[in-house]
Amino acid sequence: MRKKCLNMVHELARKDQRVCFIGSDLGFKTLDTFRQEFPERFFMEGVSEANVVGMAAGLAMDGRVVYVNTIATFLTRRALDQVAIDLCQHKVNVRLIGNGGGLVYAPLGSTHLALEDITLMRCLPNMTVVCPCDADEMERFMLQTGDYSGPIYIRLGKGYDPIVSKEENGFTIGKGIAYRQGDDLLLVTTGVTLQQAVTAAEELEKDGISAGILHMHTVKPFDAELLIHMAASGKPIISIEEHTLNGGLGSAVAETLVDNFAGNRLLRLGIPDIFPDYYGSQNDLMHRLGIDAAGILQAAKRLLDR
């Protein structure tokens, strides 16, 4: 997913002279072909995220469309004030590409885990938050970023994630995707949790449980209309996110249901209010925290048994 995203930045730069790229202490081979082809539009800064965001804001105010790339937790948490004041307050066309959203950097421990990035970006006025599920969806999304107005936070997965998105579903920033219809239960996903939900829905079907899937690749602006439409029969809902439960996808779902007087039962799967103090792979931690297919399966049966 990351490789596809950065390759798309290069492709967009070939078509649009406004496109610039800024990296923060990335590997020297990152976008090497971009640097060679457009050296005047390629910048590799050091470990200085706040400075990088301010620099991007300046370029954007001069008419550029700026793509910034570094590790998600440093881009959102360390540079939060610059993102709020320099990017959001001025509604400039900067795209923040956050590597390793969620538990991707699990082998490096809590310092590198981006567990609250969606919350931090979602609460800022004028910020758009997009979490593609795989490389194919990333490509469809990136094609729309050149002329989109205002800052965007792009949450990247690990890379080489299984392709589960479908071209026929298309992609529009701010619009959810009704990925699968179901009568008994609605699973709401964002980012790579779509993969887990698809597997869980297939397993539930073997037990005679019909689960629909709503994929919310854009967490902000949130497609409240589609959620309310798919939840109209009052079926129970499970939100699944590789993110803290404080302020992310599940919170957006809950707020939408309350604001629209919907009485659906809601179970939120995500990361509790902790700094995980254990190591392992991304998949290990997702399993341990119950946000993989097995966890969704158990949660669905528990919810339907109530």
N, C-alpha and C positions, 0 to 999 in steps of 0.2 A: 504493500500500500504506500509506504514512504517513497520507494523508488518511482512508482507510477506518479505520485504527486509531484515530485521534483522534476521528473521528465516532462510533465505537463507544464510546469512553470517555464521550462526551456522552450517548449512548443509555443506557448502563448507569447513568449518574448520574440520569437521569430515573426509573429503576425502583428505584434503591437509594440511599437517603440517606447511606449510609456512604461512597459514592464521592467522592474528592477528586482534584484535578489540581494538579500542581506542574510548572511549566516553568522552565528555566534559560536566561535571555537569548534567548528565542525571539522571532520577529517579533510585533509588537503585534497583528496580526490573527489569530494562532493561537488557535483555539478561542474566537473572539470571542463566539459565540452561547452557549457554555458560561458564559463570564464574566458575560454579561448576565443569564442565567437563574439561575445559582447563584453569585453573587459571593462568598458566604461559604465556598464550597468550591473556589475557583479562586485559585491563587497563582502569580505570575510573579516569580521571583527573578532575581538578576543572575548574572554568571559566578562561581558559587560552588557547584560541584558537590558538594563534601564537605558543605557546610552543607545543601544541598537534600536529600541522602540522609539526613542526621541528622534533619532536619525531618520527612521522610516517615516515618522510623522512629517518631518521637514521636507523630505522628497515628495511625499504625497501632496503636501500643500503646494508644491511646485508643479503639480499635474501628473505625477507618476503614479503607477499602480505598483505597490511595493509588497513583495512576498518575503516574510521573515521566517527563518527556520532555526529552531533549537529544541532542546529537551522541554517537554510540556510544562513540567512543574516549575522550571526556572523562568519560562516565558510568561506564565500566568501569575505565579505567587511572588517571585522576586521583583518583577517589573510592574506590579499591579497599579501603582500610582501613575506611572507613565502611560500605561494602557488606558486608564480611566480619563486622565486629563488631556494627554497628547492625542490619543486616537479617538476615544468615544465622544469627548466633549466637542471636538471639532469635526466629528463624523468623516474622517478621512479614509481613503481607499487603501488600507493596509490589511494584508492577509497574514494572520499569525498562524504558522504551521507548527503545531506542537507534537514533537516526537514522543512516542511512548505514553499515550494517555492510559490511565488506569494502572494495571498491574504489570505492564510490559517489562518494566525494569526490576521485576521482583528479585532477580539475583543480586541486585545492588542495594537492596534494603529500602527503608522508608524514606531516606533522603531523596530518592529518585522516583518515588511513586507519585503520579499525578492523580490523586484521588478526589480532589476538590476543584479541579480546573473548570469543570462545567459550571459549578455553582458560582465561582468567582467571575467568570465571563458572563454568565447568564444575568447576574444582578446589575450589570453595567448598562445604562441607557445607550441605545444606538448600536450595541454589539450584536452580531449574528453568530450563532453557535452551531456548527455542523460536524457531525460524527459519522462519516461514511463507514459502511460495513465491510467493504473489500475493495480491491484495486479497480475492478470494473466500475463500481459505483463512484469511486474516487474520480475516474476519468470523466464520467458524465457530469459530475459536480464541477470539476475544475474548469470545464468549458464555459461555465456560467459566471465565473468569478471576475473576469476581466472588466465587465461593464456594471457589475453590481455596486450599488451605492452604499458606502459606509464600511466600517471595519468588520472583518470576519475572523472568528477563531476556528481553526480546522484541527480536529483531534485525530491524530494518526494512531492506527493499531500497530501491531508488531511487524507486519510485513509477511508476505506469503500466506496470508489468511485464506482459507477456502473460499471459493467464489460461490456465493449464495444469492447475490442480487440478480435480477432479471432485466434484460434490456427493454423488454416490452413494458415494464413498469415505469420507465422513464425516470426523470429526476428534475424536480423544481425546488429551488431553495425556498424553504418555508412551508412546503407541502409534504404531508406524510404519505406513506405508501400502504395501501390495504393489501398486504402481501398474501394473506390467506383468510378465507372466510371460515367461520366456525360458530356453532350454535350454543355450546356449553360454557365457553370460557374465552377471554380475550387476553392475549399476551402482547404487551407493548414493549418494544425494544428500541435501542439506539446503538450505533457502532457495531462492534463484533458480537454483541449479545444476540443479534439476529441469527447468527449461526447456531447458537445454543437453543434458541427458541424453535427453530425449524426442526432440529433433532428431537426436541422434547414433544413437539406437536405430533410428529410421526409416531413416537412411542405411545402417546396418549390415545391416538387413533386406534392402535391395536387393542386398547382396553375399552373401546367404544366411546371415548370422550372426544368431542369435536371442538378443537381449539382454533380460534382465529388468531392472526398475527397482524399487528399494526406496527410498521417500522417507521420510527420517528428519527430519520437521519438529521433533521434540523430540530434541535431542542429549543432554539429561540430564533425567530418567532415560532411559537408553538402552534401546530395545526389543531386548534381546539374543535373546529367544526367537524373534522374527520373523526376525532376521538369520540365526540358525542354521538355522531352518526353510527359508529361501529359498536358503541356501548348502549345503543338506544333500547335494546330489549331488556336491559337490566342485568345482563350476564356479569358474573364476577370478573375482575381484572387483576392481572399480575403484571407489574412493571419490572423490567430486568435491566440493570445497569452495572457496569464495571466501574463503580464510582460510589462515593459516600452517599448515604441516604439523606444527608442534609443538603437539600437544595438542588438536586439534580433532576433526572428524568421523572422519578417517582413523585417528587414534589410538584413538578409541572402537571403531572396527571391528576394528583390529588387536588391541586388548586383549580384545575379546569372543571373537575367534577363538582366541587363545592360551589364554584362561581355559577355553574349552570344548573344547580339544584338537582343533580343526578345522585341517585341513592345506591349506586353499585358498590358491592363489597370490593375493597382494594387491598391487595397484598403487595408490598414493595420488597423486591429482592435487590440487594446491593451490599455495600460495605458498611459495617456499623461505625459508630463514632470512636474510632481507634486509630492509632498508628500501628499497622501490622508489625509485630516483632518477630516474624518468622520469615525464612528465606525459601527459595525454590523457584520453579518455573512459573510463568504466568498461569498456565493451566493448573498447576498444583494449587496455587492460591485461589483461583476461581472455584475449584472443586471444594477446597476447605471452607470457603465462605458461602458455598451453596448457590453460586451464580453460574453454574454450568448446566448442561442438559439434565443431569441427574438431579440436581437441586431444584430445577424448575418442575421436573416430574413429581418429586415429592411434595413440593409446595402446592402444586395444582390439585393433587389428590387430597391434601390436607384441607385446602380451601373448599373444595366441592363437598367434602364430608361434613362440613359444619352445618 
